Each structure stands twice: as structure tokens, then as C-alpha cells.
Amino acid sequence: MLAEEQSVRLSQWIAGEAERCGMEPGEIADLLLDAITSGAAPRPWADRAPQE
């Protein structure tokens, strides 16, 4: 779960990208979630995961 400040920052970033690209914020959010869940987005935190 995101902290309130993180949620606000993410919402502002999505709104800015939507405006910049001429898209709706929901479209940007969907693309972002698709990229994260598909593994297409870089995951800089992956190296912090416990190694088995």
C-alpha cells in the first residue's frame, strides 16, 4: 500500500504524463500497471530481494 504522500506524488506524475501525451490519466495508469506486471519495466529494487 502506498503512503498518502506517495499516492499524491504518483497521481500528480500520472496527471502530468497524461497532459503531456494528450491522454487520459486512467490510460497512463493502465499502461504503467501493464508495464510493471508484464516485467517490461525496469525493477531497480530487484537486486534487493533475498537470494535463495
C-alpha positions as CSV (number, residue, x, y, z in Angstrom):
1,M,0.0,0.0,0.0
2,L,1.2,3.5,-0.8
3,A,1.6,6.1,1.9
4,E,-0.6,9.2,1.3
5,E,2.4,11.3,0.1
6,Q,3.4,8.6,-2.4
7,S,-0.1,8.3,-3.6
8,V,-0.3,12.1,-4.2
9,R,3.1,12.1,-6.0
10,L,2.1,9.2,-8.2
11,S,-1.2,10.8,-9.1
12,Q,0.5,14.1,-9.9
13,W,3.0,12.3,-12.1
14,I,0.3,10.3,-13.9
15,A,-1.7,13.5,-14.5
16,G,1.4,15.3,-15.8
17,E,2.2,12.5,-18.2
18,A,-1.4,12.3,-19.4
19,E,-1.4,16.0,-20.2
20,R,2.0,15.9,-21.9
21,C,0.9,12.9,-24.1
22,G,-2.7,14.0,-24.7
23,M,-4.1,11.0,-22.9
24,E,-6.5,10.4,-20.0
25,P,-4.9,9.7,-16.6
26,G,-6.6,6.3,-16.5
27,E,-4.9,5.3,-19.7
28,I,-1.5,6.3,-18.3
29,A,-2.2,4.3,-15.1
30,D,-3.3,1.3,-17.1
31,L,-0.1,1.4,-19.3
32,L,2.1,1.8,-16.2
33,L,0.4,-1.2,-14.4
34,D,0.7,-3.3,-17.6
35,A,4.4,-2.5,-17.9
36,I,5.0,-3.3,-14.2
37,T,3.1,-6.5,-14.2
38,S,4.4,-7.8,-17.5
39,G,8.0,-7.4,-16.5
40,A,8.7,-4.8,-19.2
41,A,9.5,-2.1,-16.7
42,P,12.9,-2.0,-15.1
43,R,12.9,-3.0,-11.5
44,P,15.7,-1.3,-9.7
45,W,14.6,-2.9,-6.4
46,A,15.0,-6.4,-7.7
47,D,18.6,-6.7,-6.6
48,R,17.4,-6.1,-3.0
49,A,15.3,-9.2,-3.0
50,P,16.5,-12.0,-0.8
51,Q,18.6,-14.5,-2.7
52,E,17.6,-18.1,-2.2
